[in-house]
């Protein structure tokens, strides 16, 4: 740090302390790129994470929150500037990207963001490549040796912080999962003991075998949903944005839900304006959200109840809502509704579930830079509302 001024050294020490104390991965990544742009005097910054299993480098965070969803998940080629930095584990400074054959212009075209200069720095922790940090467009002059020194110090701290946040997240999640696995495993173990008892009748054996099947399916759902949520939280799930016609997607989900609704004599009503615009979204993930919300609206409804699905546009955003006439929930339940493994006490016996569905929905909507909210009163039904940017 001999080349750093006293003021810069002090600022970098402050930053390293802030990074070390942040264990939420999303918050940490955003903090890194904002500070990097500030320290590097750059117009923008972006952070690419490295997937060691797939040996891929992909965009995860950007200083422009509006553009971030369009960038997330884009895999950069090995021949790009960032790819070169990752392979050689050395920084790169490019004063004019359009004169460098390594420049990957897909993001610039997608966002219509003019790019001139670039500084890319590898992030390495404990000898392991974590990702690449990019500074875009030096605001004054060109990227220089001082910027390289600053970013080298900062990226060393950032890489360790990211690795620590990931480890903390994994240990926290595994602790939750182990706790949730105990109930079905204990049930299966008890049934196995009962099946070995000579006084158990054939009818009882058939019933116990059915319970084993249910508990096994519950374990399968639990682990599948847990892995889905873990990928979303770690950024390993890459959203694929395309133009989506929301009414058509909802009609597809209704066709899937109809048999389940018919069994409970629940009727479904849809209401969409004829000119509802398409939106940029990951169609499969958005369909997963609609399916979960509508399935819950039927599952926790009353016999002969109603489900109302509506969509509308307002202020460059698209909204859709799923409202039911079911049992509703109190304020205490609503406050915990999106927590992992949470299941409302008034429905635990009514229907089995993993307690992860709504957590997954919330993560998917947040990945679209949208918002998922809930309104409910005991005995008066529930409404989930999603708002998404066009």
C-alpha positions in Angstrom: 0.0 0.0 0.0 3.0 2.3 -0.4 1.5 4.0 -3.5 -1.8 4.9 -1.7 -2.4 8.2 -0.1 -3.2 8.4 3.6 -6.8 9.3 2.8 -7.3 6.4 0.4 -5.7 4.0 2.8 -8.1 5.1 5.6 -11.1 4.7 3.2 -10.0 1.3 2.1 -9.6 0.2 5.8 -13.1 1.5 6.5 -14.5 -0.4 3.4 -12.7 -3.7 4.4 -14.3 -3.5 7.9 -17.8 -2.8 6.3 -17.4 -5.8 3.9 -16.2 -8.1 6.7 -19.3 -7.3 8.8 -21.8 -7.9 6.0 -23.0 -11.5 5.7 -26.1 -11.1 3.5 -24.7 -11.9 0.0 -27.0 -9.6 -2.0 -26.3 -6.7 0.3 -22.6 -7.4 0.1 -22.4 -7.5 -3.7 -24.3 -4.3 -4.0 -22.0 -2.6 -1.4 -18.9 -3.8 -3.3 -19.9 -2.4 -6.7 -21.1 0.9 -5.3 -17.9 1.5 -3.4 -15.8 0.2 -6.3 -17.3 2.9 -8.6 -16.7 5.5 -6.0 -13.1 4.6 -5.3 -12.3 4.1 -9.0 -14.0 7.3 -10.1 -16.0 5.3 -12.6 -19.4 5.9 -14.2 -20.5 2.4 -13.4 -19.4 -0.9 -12.0 -20.4 -4.6 -12.4 -19.5 -7.8 -10.7 -19.2 -11.2 -12.3 -19.2 -14.4 -10.3 -17.4 -17.6 -11.2 -19.2 -20.9 -11.3 -16.4 -23.4 -10.6 -18.4 -26.5 -11.5 -19.5 -25.1 -14.9 -16.3 -23.0 -15.3 -18.4 -20.0 -16.3 -18.2 -16.4 -15.5 -21.5 -14.6 -15.4 -22.9 -11.1 -14.5 -24.5 -10.9 -11.1 -24.6 -7.3 -9.9 -24.4 -3.8 -11.4 -24.6 -0.3 -10.1 -27.6 0.5 -12.3 -30.5 -1.4 -10.6 -32.8 -0.9 -13.6 -30.3 -2.6 -15.9 -29.2 -5.3 -13.5 -32.0 -7.8 -14.2 -31.2 -7.7 -17.9 -27.5 -8.4 -17.2 -27.9 -11.1 -14.5 -27.0 -14.5 -15.7 -25.3 -13.4 -18.9 -22.3 -15.7 -19.4 -19.2 -14.0 -20.8 -17.0 -15.9 -23.2 -13.5 -17.0 -22.2 -12.1 -14.7 -25.0 -13.6 -11.5 -23.4 -11.7 -9.1 -21.3 -13.3 -10.5 -18.1 -12.7 -14.0 -19.3 -9.0 -13.2 -19.9 -8.7 -11.7 -16.4 -10.3 -14.8 -14.9 -8.0 -17.2 -16.8 -4.8 -15.3 -16.2 -5.8 -14.0 -12.8 -4.3 -10.6 -13.7 -6.0 -7.2 -14.0 -6.6 -5.5 -17.4 -7.1 -1.9 -18.3 -8.6 -1.0 -21.7 -8.7 2.7 -22.7 -10.9 2.1 -25.8 -12.9 -1.1 -25.6 -13.9 -0.9 -29.3 -10.3 -1.2 -30.3 -9.8 -4.4 -28.2 -10.8 -7.6 -29.9 -11.5 -9.1 -26.5 -14.4 -6.7 -25.8 -17.7 -8.4 -25.2 -20.3 -5.9 -26.5 -23.5 -7.9 -25.8 -24.3 -6.1 -22.6 -23.6 -2.7 -24.1 -26.1 -3.4 -27.0 -28.7 -4.9 -24.7 -28.7 -1.9 -22.3 -27.9 0.8 -24.9 -25.1 1.9 -22.5 -22.1 3.5 -24.3 -18.9 2.0 -23.1 -15.4 3.5 -23.7 -12.9 2.5 -21.0 -12.7 -0.5 -18.7 -10.8 -1.8 -15.7 -11.2 -5.4 -14.8 -9.7 -7.0 -11.6 -9.8 -10.6 -10.5 -11.2 -11.4 -7.0 -9.3 -14.3 -5.4 -9.8 -15.7 -1.9 -7.6 -18.5 -0.5 -6.2 -19.2 -4.0 -9.7 -19.7 -5.4 -11.2 -17.5 -8.1 -14.4 -15.8 -6.8 -15.2 -13.5 -9.8 -14.2 -10.4 -11.6 -14.9 -6.8 -10.8 -15.3 -4.3 -13.7 -15.2 -0.5 -13.6 -16.7 1.1 -16.7 -15.9 4.6 -18.1 -13.4 6.6 -16.0 -15.1 9.9 -15.3 -11.9 12.0 -15.5 -8.9 11.0 -17.5 -8.1 7.3 -17.9 -7.7 4.3 -15.5 -4.2 4.4 -14.1 -1.8 2.6 -11.8 -3.3 4.2 -8.8 -6.7 2.8 -9.7 -5.2 -0.6 -10.1 -3.6 -0.4 -6.7 -6.8 0.7 -5.1 -8.9 -2.0 -6.8 -6.3 -4.7 -6.0 -6.6 -4.0 -2.3 -10.3 -3.7 -2.4 -10.9 -6.9 -4.5 -8.7 -8.9 -2.1 -11.0 -7.9 0.8 -14.2 -8.3 -1.3 -13.3 -11.8 -2.4 -12.8 -13.0 1.2 -16.0 -11.2 2.3 -18.0 -13.0 -0.5 -16.5 -16.4 0.4 -17.4 -15.8 4.1 -20.9 -14.7 3.2 -21.4 -17.8 1.1 -20.1 -20.1 3.9 -22.3 -18.4 6.5 -25.3 -18.7 4.2 -24.7 -22.4 3.5 -24.2 -23.3 7.2 -27.4 -21.3 8.1 -29.4 -23.0 5.4 -28.1 -26.5 6.2 -29.0 -26.0 9.9 -32.6 -25.1 8.9 -32.8 -28.1 6.5 -31.5 -30.6 9.0 -34.1 -29.3 11.5 -36.9 -29.7 9.0 -35.8 -33.2 7.8 -36.1 -34.6 11.4 -39.9 -34.7 11.4 -40.5 -36.9 8.3 -37.4 -39.0 9.1 -38.7 -39.6 12.6 -42.1 -40.6 11.2 -40.6 -43.0 8.8 -38.4 -44.6 11.5 -41.4 -45.0 13.8 -43.5 -46.6 11.0 -40.6 -49.0 10.2 -40.6 -50.1 13.8 -44.4 -50.6 13.7 -44.3 -52.7 10.5 -42.0 -55.1 12.3 -44.5 -55.8 15.1 -46.3 -59.1 14.7 -49.7 -57.8 15.9 -50.0 -55.3 13.1 -52.8 -56.3 10.7 -52.6 -56.3 6.9 -55.0 -53.3 6.8 -52.7 -51.4 9.2 -49.7 -52.3 7.1 -51.3 -50.9 4.0 -52.1 -47.7 5.8 -48.6 -47.4 7.2 -47.1 -48.0 3.8 -49.2 -45.2 2.4 -47.9 -42.9 5.2 -44.3 -43.8 4.2 -45.1 -42.9 0.6 -46.5 -39.5 1.8 -43.5 -38.8 4.0 -41.0 -39.8 1.3 -42.7 -37.4 -1.1 -42.5 -34.7 1.5 -38.8 -35.3 1.8 -38.4 -35.1 -1.9 -40.4 -31.8 -2.1 -38.4 -30.4 0.8 -35.0 -31.1 -0.7 -36.0 -30.0 -4.2 -37.5 -26.7 -3.0 -34.6 -26.2 -0.7 -32.1 -26.5 -3.5 -34.2 -24.2 -5.7 -34.2 -21.6 -3.0 -30.5 -22.0 -2.3 -29.7 -21.4 -6.0 -31.9 -18.3 -6.0 -30.2 -16.9 -2.9 -26.7 -17.6 -4.1 -27.3 -16.2 -7.6 -26.6 -19.5 -9.3 -30.1 -19.5 -10.9 -29.8 -17.3 -14.0 -33.1 -15.6 -15.0 -33.7 -15.8 -18.8 -35.6 -12.6 -19.8 -37.9 -12.7 -22.7 -41.1 -10.9 -23.7 -44.0 -12.5 -21.7 -47.7 -12.2 -22.3 -49.1 -12.4 -18.8 -52.8 -13.3 -19.6 -51.7 -16.3 -21.7 -49.3 -17.5 -18.9 -52.1 -17.2 -16.3 -54.6 -19.1 -18.5 -52.0 -21.9 -18.7 -51.8 -22.1 -15.0 -55.6 -22.0 -14.6 -55.8 -25.0 -16.9 -53.4 -26.9 -14.5 -55.2 -25.7 -11.3 -58.8 -26.4 -12.6 -58.9 -30.1 -11.6 -57.6 -29.3 -8.1 -60.2 -26.5 -7.8 -63.0 -28.8 -9.1 -62.4 -31.3 -6.3 -63.1 -28.6 -3.7 -65.9 -27.0 -5.8 -63.8 -23.8 -6.0 -64.4 -21.6 -9.0 -61.7 -19.4 -10.7 -62.4 -16.0 -12.3 -60.0 -14.1 -14.5 -60.0 -10.4 -15.4 -57.4 -8.8 -17.8 -57.6 -5.7 -20.0 -57.4 -6.4 -23.7 -54.4 -4.1 -24.2 -52.2 -5.3 -21.3 -48.6 -4.9 -22.6 -46.0 -7.7 -22.5 -43.2 -7.5 -19.9 -39.6 -8.7 -19.8 -39.4 -11.6 -17.5 -38.2 -15.2 -17.0 -41.4 -17.0 -18.2 -40.8 -20.3 -16.4 -39.9 -18.7 -13.1 -42.9 -16.3 -13.3 -45.1 -19.2 -14.1 -43.8 -21.0 -11.0 -44.9 -18.0 -8.9 -48.4 -17.8 -10.4 -48.8 -21.6 -10.0 -47.8 -21.4 -6.3 -50.1 -18.5 -5.5 -53.1 -20.0 -7.3 -52.5 -23.4 -5.8 -52.4 -21.9 -2.3 -55.6 -19.9 -3.1 -57.4 -23.2 -3.9 -55.8 -25.2 -1.2 -56.6 -22.8 1.7 -60.0 -21.8 0.4 -63.4 -22.9 1.6 -65.6 -25.5 -0.2 -67.5 -23.7 -2.9 -65.2 -20.8 -2.6 -63.9 -18.3 -5.2 -60.5 -17.4 -6.6 -60.1 -14.1 -8.5 -57.0 -13.5 -10.7 -56.6 -10.1 -12.2 -53.8 -8.1 -14.0 -53.4 -4.4 -14.9 -50.8 -1.8 -15.9 -50.0 1.4 -14.0 -47.0 3.8 -14.1 -44.8 1.6 -16.4 -45.4 -1.5 -14.2 -47.6 -4.5 -14.6 -49.5 -5.8 -11.6 -51.3 -9.1 -11.1 -53.2 -10.3 -8.0 -54.6 -13.6 -6.7 -57.4 -13.2 -4.2 -59.3 -16.0 -2.5 -62.3 -16.3 -0.2 -60.6 -18.6 2.2 -59.7 -18.8 5.8 -57.4 -15.8 5.9 -54.7 -15.1 8.4 -53.9 -12.8 11.3 -51.2 -10.1 11.5 -48.7 -12.3 13.3 -48.9 -15.0 10.6 -48.6 -12.4 7.8 -45.4 -11.0 9.4 -43.7 -14.4 9.1 -45.2 -15.6 5.8 -42.2 -15.3 3.6 -39.7 -16.8 6.0 -38.2 -20.2 5.1 -40.0 -23.2 6.5 -42.7 -21.1 8.1 -46.2 -22.7 8.1 -49.2 -21.1 9.6 -50.6 -22.9 12.7 -54.2 -22.7 11.4 -53.3 -24.7 8.2 -50.6 -27.2 9.4 -53.1 -30.0 9.8 -55.3 -28.9 6.9 -52.6 -29.4 4.2 -49.0 -30.6 4.1 -46.3 -28.5 2.6 -42.6 -27.6 2.8 -42.9 -24.0 4.0 -40.6 -22.8 1.2 -43.0 -22.0 -1.6 -43.6 -18.4 -0.7 -39.9 -17.8 0.1 -39.1 -19.0 -3.4 -41.8 -16.8 -5.0 -40.5 -13.7 -3.1 -36.9 -14.4 -4.3 -38.1 -14.9 -7.9 -40.0 -11.6 -7.9 -37.1 -9.7 -6.3 -34.9 -11.2 -9.0 -37.2 -9.4 -11.5 -36.8 -6.1 -9.4 -40.4 -6.5 -8.5 -42.4 -6.6 -5.2 -44.7 -9.3 -3.7 -47.1 -8.2 -1.0 -50.0 -9.9 0.9 -53.2 -8.6 2.4 -55.4 -10.8 4.6 -57.8 -10.9 7.5 -59.0 -13.9 9.5 -62.1 -15.4 7.9 -62.1 -12.8 5.1 -59.7 -14.4 2.5 -56.2 -13.4 1.3 -54.8 -11.4 -1.6 -51.3 -11.7 -3.0 -50.2 -8.8 -5.3 -47.2 -8.8 -7.6 -45.8 -5.7 -9.3 -43.2 -6.0 -12.0 -41.4 -3.4 -14.1 -42.2 -3.6 -17.8 
